[in-house]
Amino acid sequence: MTLSAASRIHTLVGEILAPGRPSLPDLNPFEWDALWRYARTHGLTPYLHQRWQEAGVLARLPPDVARTYAQARALNEERNIRILRELEEICGSLQEQGITPQVLKGLPLSQTYYGDPSLRLLYDVDLLIREPDGPRALRRLRQMGYEPFPALSRARDESLGLLWRPKEYAWDAERVFDPERPLFVELHTRPWQPRWHGFRVECDLDFWDGLHVEKIGGVELTVPSEESHLVQLAVHYAFNALESNARLMHLLDVALLLRRRGAQLDWNRTLRQIEANRAAPFCFLTLELARRICRSEIPDHLRHALRARTPERIVLWLETEGVQAAHTMNLYERDRNRIYFLHWAIASGWSEKLPVLWYSLVSPWHEGSGFGRLVSFTRRMAQRTRHLLRSFSGREGA
């Protein structure tokens, strides 16, 4: 994609993510193809269709373009209906065992903030349970036919692993809307991993305070309070942004929550939760990008408090490169230079930089085995060393 085409697409998507009426896209065939790939990568395809429909411009799009987006949305609607039924089965089975699962992100957001479950792409479902319930929940899901997904089965500190019901399936990025695509289920005992990648961020958020039930398609799902959910969404997006694989869909989740519920949120409680968990720089990164890209309204006192706790290099990056970076992040083509820069820049002082550096040194060693482990470790260390030298010389970029 040329720079001019990328700029036009980013501007067009920015209009769609912000409030107000988006204009009629004026793209050539090459740019329409590029927009399709871009929207699919960022999980925005059904939402684009809805916004064009609301603006009354859908019928003025090239017929094949309008048809492709409509088909994707229809498939996604069917997929989400099936996911809801599977989620109903899972939650009901766990509740029979005395386990209360909270549903994070995904379907509750699609109903409450998007206003239509067909508009939110779902790659998996995230369920939060109490830590003592972990072994029983895993046993129950095993009895239901769920098994660890082979390629991603190593559990993280806050996760009991990625589970699925095994089936033959031809994985393809174009089939992300496919109702037959297997569903992944991830059980969490904490909403995020404390001390993630060596940072001082904690995870003492009480997600069980203020939880409530929402009904989606006749199914009752337990969800956290909106203040807690906002913090979790902000931290989740920031972690992915630091790994250069954040999707704009997840930033839109934050923006729509703010747009629909911002006036009713207890912002003092939100700030206390953020500060108590040392998550200010991460939440500032997310909320500032939501403000700049989606035109979200952030209370001044909260924004100023978070900015004061965010390293200046991150503040400057957000002002000069953050928006462009958010548009160009890609799970399948991660920018390692950006990853190294953001990890180093968001760490506050040497007391945090040293644990982050240590994590960056040891993590490649755990990603492989045998000779492949040594090759991976050596390659990644060379990349990290080059970045650190640029950082110390003051010549680092995003």
C-alpha positions in Angstrom: 0.0 0.0 0.0 1.3 3.4 -0.9 1.7 6.1 1.7 -1.0 8.2 0.1 -3.4 5.3 0.0 -2.7 4.4 3.6 -3.2 8.0 4.7 -6.6 8.1 2.9 -7.7 4.8 4.5 -6.6 6.0 8.0 -8.5 9.2 7.5 -11.6 7.4 6.4 -11.5 5.0 9.3 -10.9 7.8 11.7 -14.1 9.4 10.5 -16.0 6.2 11.1 -14.6 5.6 14.6 -15.5 9.2 15.7 -19.0 10.5 16.4 -20.8 12.2 13.5 -21.7 11.2 10.0 -18.9 9.7 7.9 -18.5 10.9 4.3 -18.9 8.9 1.2 -15.6 7.0 0.6 -13.9 7.9 -2.7 -11.4 5.1 -3.3 -10.0 3.4 -6.3 -10.2 -0.4 -6.7 -6.8 -0.9 -5.2 -7.7 1.2 -2.2 -10.9 -0.7 -1.7 -9.0 -3.9 -1.6 -6.5 -2.4 0.9 -9.4 -1.1 3.1 -10.9 -4.6 3.2 -7.6 -6.1 4.4 -7.1 -3.3 6.9 -10.6 -3.5 8.3 -10.4 -7.3 8.6 -7.0 -7.1 10.4 -8.4 -4.6 12.9 -11.7 -6.3 13.4 -13.8 -3.4 12.1 -15.5 -4.9 9.0 -19.1 -5.2 10.4 -18.8 -1.8 12.1 -17.8 -0.1 8.9 -20.9 -1.6 7.2 -23.1 -0.3 10.0 -21.7 3.2 9.9 -22.1 3.5 6.1 -25.6 2.3 6.5 -26.4 4.9 9.2 -24.9 7.6 7.0 -27.1 6.6 4.0 -24.1 6.1 1.8 -24.1 2.3 1.6 -26.2 2.2 -1.6 -23.7 4.6 -3.3 -20.7 2.3 -2.7 -19.5 0.1 -5.5 -22.0 -2.8 -5.6 -19.4 -5.5 -5.1 -17.9 -3.6 -2.1 -21.3 -3.2 -0.4 -22.2 -6.8 -1.1 -18.9 -8.1 0.4 -19.3 -6.1 3.6 -22.9 -7.1 4.0 -22.0 -10.8 3.5 -19.2 -10.5 6.1 -21.6 -8.9 8.6 -24.3 -11.6 8.0 -21.7 -14.3 8.6 -20.5 -12.6 11.7 -24.0 -12.3 13.0 -24.5 -16.1 12.6 -21.2 -16.8 14.2 -22.0 -14.7 17.2 -25.3 -16.3 17.6 -23.6 -19.7 17.8 -21.0 -18.3 20.2 -23.8 -17.1 22.4 -25.3 -20.5 22.5 -22.0 -22.2 23.3 -21.3 -19.5 26.0 -24.7 -20.2 27.5 -23.8 -23.9 27.7 -20.4 -23.2 29.3 -21.7 -20.7 31.9 -24.7 -22.9 32.7 -22.5 -25.9 33.3 -20.0 -24.0 35.4 -22.9 -22.5 37.5 -24.2 -26.0 38.2 -20.8 -26.6 39.8 -21.2 -23.5 42.0 -18.8 -21.5 39.8 -19.7 -18.0 38.7 -17.9 -17.0 35.5 -17.7 -13.3 34.5 -17.7 -12.6 30.8 -15.1 -10.1 29.8 -15.1 -8.0 26.6 -16.8 -9.7 23.6 -20.5 -10.3 23.6 -21.5 -8.0 26.5 -19.8 -5.1 24.8 -21.5 -5.9 21.5 -24.9 -5.7 23.1 -24.4 -2.8 25.5 -22.2 -0.4 23.6 -22.3 -1.4 19.9 -26.1 -1.9 20.1 -26.0 -4.9 17.9 -24.1 -8.2 18.5 -23.4 -8.6 14.8 -21.0 -5.5 14.9 -18.4 -6.9 17.2 -15.9 -9.5 15.9 -15.2 -12.3 18.3 -12.0 -14.3 18.2 -12.5 -16.0 21.6 -14.4 -15.7 24.8 -12.7 -14.6 28.1 -14.1 -15.9 31.3 -13.0 -14.7 34.7 -13.4 -17.1 37.7 -12.2 -17.1 41.2 -8.7 -18.7 41.6 -9.9 -21.5 43.9 -12.4 -22.5 41.3 -9.8 -23.0 38.6 -9.2 -26.8 38.9 -12.9 -27.6 39.1 -13.7 -25.3 36.1 -11.0 -27.0 34.0 -12.3 -30.5 34.9 -15.8 -29.4 34.0 -14.8 -28.0 30.6 -12.7 -31.2 29.9 -15.9 -33.2 30.6 -17.7 -31.0 28.0 -15.0 -31.8 25.4 -12.7 -28.9 25.6 -9.0 -29.4 25.4 -5.9 -27.2 25.4 -5.2 -25.7 22.0 -1.9 -27.2 20.9 -0.2 -24.2 19.4 -1.1 -21.9 22.4 -1.6 -24.2 25.3 1.1 -22.7 27.7 -0.9 -21.0 30.4 0.1 -17.5 31.5 0.1 -16.4 35.1 -3.5 -15.0 34.9 -4.8 -17.7 32.6 -5.6 -21.4 32.9 -4.9 -21.8 29.2 -6.6 -21.6 25.8 -9.2 -24.3 25.3 -11.3 -25.5 22.3 -13.3 -28.4 21.0 -10.9 -30.0 18.5 -12.1 -30.2 14.9 -10.6 -30.2 11.4 -10.5 -26.7 10.1 -8.6 -24.9 7.4 -7.4 -21.7 9.1 -7.4 -18.6 6.9 -7.5 -14.9 7.7 -10.4 -14.5 5.2 -12.5 -16.9 7.2 -12.5 -14.8 10.4 -16.3 -14.3 10.0 -17.0 -18.0 9.4 -19.7 -19.4 11.7 -17.8 -22.8 11.5 -14.6 -21.3 12.8 -13.7 -23.0 16.1 -14.3 -21.0 19.3 -11.4 -20.5 21.8 -12.3 -20.3 25.4 -9.8 -18.7 27.8 -10.3 -19.0 31.6 -8.7 -16.3 33.7 -8.2 -16.0 37.4 -7.2 -12.3 37.1 -8.2 -9.7 34.6 -4.6 -9.2 33.5 -1.1 -10.5 34.5 0.6 -8.6 37.3 4.2 -7.6 36.8 3.5 -8.1 33.0 6.9 -8.2 31.1 8.7 -7.0 34.3 6.6 -3.8 34.7 5.4 -2.7 38.2 1.8 -2.9 37.1 -0.2 -4.9 39.7 -3.6 -6.6 39.5 -5.4 -6.2 42.8 -8.6 -5.0 41.1 -11.7 -6.5 42.8 -13.7 -7.6 39.8 -16.3 -9.1 42.1 -17.4 -5.8 43.5 -20.3 -4.4 41.4 -20.8 -7.3 39.1 -24.2 -7.6 37.5 -26.2 -9.6 35.0 -26.9 -8.5 31.4 -29.3 -10.3 29.1 -28.2 -10.9 25.5 -30.5 -12.8 23.1 -32.3 -14.2 26.1 -29.1 -15.4 27.7 -28.1 -14.0 31.1 -24.4 -13.3 31.4 -22.5 -12.0 34.5 -20.3 -9.0 33.8 -18.1 -6.7 35.9 -18.9 -3.1 36.8 -18.4 -0.6 34.1 -15.6 1.1 35.9 -13.7 -2.1 36.4 -14.4 -3.2 32.8 -13.0 0.1 31.5 -9.8 -0.3 33.4 -9.4 -3.9 32.2 -10.1 -2.8 28.5 -7.6 0.0 28.8 -4.9 -2.2 30.2 -5.6 -4.9 27.7 -5.3 -2.6 24.7 -2.1 -1.0 26.1 -0.4 -4.4 26.6 -1.2 -5.3 23.0 0.0 -1.9 21.8 3.3 -2.4 23.5 3.5 -5.7 21.6 2.7 -3.8 18.3 -0.3 -6.1 17.7 -3.2 -4.0 19.0 -6.4 -4.0 17.0 -8.5 -0.8 16.6 -11.5 -2.9 17.5 -10.3 -3.0 21.1 -9.8 0.8 21.1 -13.3 1.2 19.8 -14.5 -1.0 22.7 -13.1 1.7 25.0 -14.4 4.6 23.0 -18.0 3.2 22.8 -18.1 2.5 26.5 -17.0 6.1 27.1 -19.5 7.4 24.5 -22.5 5.5 26.0 -21.7 5.5 29.7 -19.0 8.2 30.3 -21.5 10.6 32.0 -22.6 7.9 34.5 -19.1 6.5 35.4 -17.7 7.0 38.8 -14.4 8.6 37.6 -12.9 9.0 41.1 -13.4 5.3 41.6 -11.8 4.6 38.2 -8.8 6.7 39.1 -8.4 5.0 42.4 -8.4 1.6 40.7 -5.8 2.7 38.1 -3.5 4.2 40.7 -3.8 1.3 43.1 -2.7 -1.1 40.4 0.1 1.2 39.1 -1.6 1.1 35.7 -1.6 4.9 35.0 0.9 4.9 32.0 -0.9 2.0 30.3 -4.4 3.5 30.8 -3.1 6.9 29.7 -1.8 5.4 26.5 -5.2 3.8 25.7 -7.4 6.7 26.7 -5.2 9.2 24.9 -5.4 7.2 21.7 -9.2 6.9 22.1 -9.3 10.7 22.5 -7.2 11.4 19.5 -8.6 8.7 17.1 -12.2 8.2 18.3 -12.6 11.7 19.8 -13.5 10.2 23.1 -14.2 12.6 26.0 -11.9 12.1 29.0 -12.5 14.1 32.2 -9.8 16.7 32.5 -8.9 15.7 36.1 -8.4 12.1 35.2 -6.4 12.8 32.0 -4.1 15.2 33.8 -3.6 12.8 36.7 -2.7 9.9 34.4 -0.5 12.1 32.2 1.5 13.2 35.3 2.3 9.5 36.0 3.3 8.7 32.4 6.9 9.0 31.2 7.5 12.0 29.0 8.8 9.8 26.1 5.4 8.1 25.9 3.6 11.4 26.1 5.7 12.7 23.2 5.3 9.5 21.2 1.5 9.8 21.6 1.6 13.4 20.4 3.8 12.7 17.4 3.5 9.1 16.3 0.8 7.3 18.4 -2.1 7.7 16.0 -0.2 6.5 13.0 1.3 3.6 15.0 -2.2 2.6 16.1 -3.4 2.4 12.5 -0.4 0.4 11.3 -0.1 -2.2 14.1 -0.6 -5.7 12.8 -0.6 -9.0 14.6 1.0 -10.8 11.7 3.7 -8.1 11.0 4.8 -6.8 14.3 7.3 -4.0 14.4 10.1 -5.1 16.7 11.7 -1.7 16.8 8.4 -0.3 18.1 8.1 -3.0 20.6 11.5 -2.4 22.1 11.1 1.4 22.1 7.7 1.3 23.8 8.7 -1.2 26.5 11.8 0.9 27.3 10.0 4.2 27.1 7.0 3.4 29.3 9.2 2.0 32.1 9.7 4.6 34.8 13.3 4.8 36.0 15.9 2.1 36.4 14.0 0.4 39.2 11.4 -0.6 36.5 13.7 -0.7 33.5 16.0 -3.3 34.9 13.2 -5.9 35.5 11.8 -5.1 32.0 15.3 -5.6 30.6 15.7 -8.9 32.5 12.4 -10.2 31.1 13.4 -9.2 27.6 16.6 -11.3 28.1 15.1 -14.4 29.5 11.8 -14.6 27.6 13.3 -15.7 24.2 15.0 -18.6 26.0 11.6 -20.0 27.0 10.0 -19.7 23.5 11.7 -22.7 22.0 13.8 -25.9 22.6 17.0 -27.5 21.5 19.1 -25.7 18.8 16.1 -23.7 17.7 16.0 -22.1 21.1 19.6 -21.0 20.9 19.1 -19.5 17.4 15.9 -17.6 18.5 17.7 -16.4 21.6 20.7 -15.1 19.7 18.6 -13.4 17.0 16.4 -11.7 19.5 19.3 -10.6 21.7 21.0 -9.0 18.7 17.8 -7.0 18.0 17.5 -5.9 21.6 21.2 -4.9 21.8 20.9 -2.7 18.7 17.8 -1.0 20.1 19.4 -0.4 23.5 22.4 1.1 21.9 20.2 3.5 19.9 18.2 4.3 23.1 21.3 5.1 25.1 22.6 7.4 22.3 19.3 9.2 22.2 18.6 8.3 18.5 15.8 5.8 19.0 12.6 6.0 17.0 9.2 4.5 17.2 
